[in-house]
Amino acid sequence: MDRVGGLGQDGRMRGAPVSGRRRAGWIAAILIPAAAFGAVTLAALEGQEVVVLRTRAADGGERTTRAWIADADGAAWVEAANPERPFLHDLARAPDVVLERRARPRRCRARVAANPEGHDRIRRLLAAKYGWADRWVALFADTGRSVAVRLDCTADGAPPADGAALRPGRDGTRTG
């Protein structure tokens, strides 16, 4: 049996004894809330639609990124939590991306939406689609500098042939 209190001047344990039950109670008081927090967070992040983006990294390798997605104006929209996200840098170099949605890959062309309009748009879209999960994640993830990315995908998976996705769009988006 351990004691609460520490060592006295003579080097012997001082204080009240701590029983195994009491120790187990303290451990449970810490572990149960931590496990609950983890379970709720996992449900928030992964409990609704999550897509995989496949981009080309600077070293030529493939980068995979998991993201939430929303649809508006005939396009898919994803969010980069901040401008430093590696997949966003990949898209600036090469805007072609593979979007895996519902286990089906589609080739798309990415365009970064200008801020602050892009940020406001993606925040509204994700809040509307993900609801409580978006609010939960906002408790510990700062998206104040997030960037909206518009994905223009073709039905057959081929990139847009007319190059329209490469030019600035009327909706304020730009390539890369």
N, C-alpha and C positions, 0 to 999 in steps of 0.2 A: 504494500500500500504506500503510495506517495503522499507527500504532505504539501499543502499550500503554505507558503510563507518564505521559503528559502533557507539558506544556511546561517547559523548563528556564528559568533566569534570563535567558538570552539570547533567549528567545521561540521557540527551535527545539524541535521534537518530540524527546523523549527516550524511551528504552525499546526493547523488542523489537518488531520488525515483526509485524503481525497479518495473516495470509494470508486470502484470500477463503474458503478451505475452513474455516479455523478460525471465522471469523465466521458462516458458514452453519451450522456445527455448533452454535454457541451459539444461533442463532436457532431451529434445529430443536429443540434441547433445551427451549426455552421454548414454541414453538408446538405441538408434537406433544402434550405433556401437556394443554395448554389446550384443544386441539381434542377430545381424548379426553374430558376432563371435560365439555365442552359437549355432546358426543354422548351420553354416558351420562345426563346431566341431562335432555336433551330426551327420550330414551327413557323415563326414569323418569316425567317429567311428562305426556307425551303418548302413551306406548306402550300404555296400557290405556284403559279407558273414561273419557272426559271428556265432561261435559255442559255445556250453556250455559243459564244462568239469565237471564231477561229481567225486569228489575224497572223500576219507575217512579221516576226520580230526583226530587229535591226541585224541580228546575226544570221538571218535567213531561216531560222527555226520557226516552228509553229507555236503560237501562244494561244492558250484557251482561257477564256474568261467567262465566268458565270454572271448572269445579270437578270434583273427584272426587266419586263418588256411591256409596252402598251401600244395600242394601235390608234392612229388618228390621221385623217387626211390621206388615206390610201397608202400609208407607210407604217413601218414599225419604228418605235422609238425606244432607245435604251439610255441609261444614265451612266456617266463616268462620275464617280463621287467627288473627284477633284481633277484639276487640269494635269496633275502629275501622273495619273494612272497610265501604266505602260501600254495598255491596249489602245489608248487614245493617241499616243505617240506613234504606234504602229499604223493607225488609220491615217495619220498625217502624211506618212511616207507612202502608203499604199492603201487607198480607200476601198479596195475590194475585200470583202469579208464573207465568211461562210457563217450563216445563222442556222444553228440546230434548234429547231422548235418542234416539240412533240415528236422527237426522235427522227425528224426529217430534215436533212440539210438543204439549204437554199443559198445560192450565191446572191450577194447584195452589194450595193455601192453605198458607202457611208458618207454622210455629210454632217459636219458639226454645226449646230445651230448657234448663231450669235447670241451672246449674253447682253443684257439680263433677260431678254425675251425667251431664249432657249431654256435657261434655268427655270424660269417661272412656268413654262409650258411643261417640262418633264416632271416637275414637282407636282403640278396639278394632275397630270395624267396618272402618275404612280400612286398618289394619294387616293384618287378616285377608284383605281383598280384594286389596290392592295389594302386599303382601309386601315384596320387596327394594326396590321403588320408594319405598315409604313410609319405609323405613329410610334410603335414600339421601337423600331430600329432607330428612329430619330432621337430617342432618349440617350443613345450612346454613340451614334455615328453622325458626324457633322457633314451635312450635304449643302452647307451654305455657299460653297464654291463649285457645286456640281455643274456638269456640262451635258447638254442634251445632244444625242447623236441620232440622226434620222437614217433609217435603213430603207433604201429603195430596192426591193427585191422583185424579180420577175417570176411569173408563175411556173416556168419550166426550170428555174434554177440558174439560168444563164445570166450574166450581168447585162444591164441595160445596153442595148446596141446603139442607141442614138446619141449617146454621150451626154444626154441632158443632165444626168446626175453629176457630171463633172463641172458644169457651169453653176454659178450662183443662182439659187432658186428665188422665185418671187416671194417665198415665205421667209426670207432672211437667212437661209442656210447657205453654207459654203462647203466646198470639198475640203476634206482634211482638216 
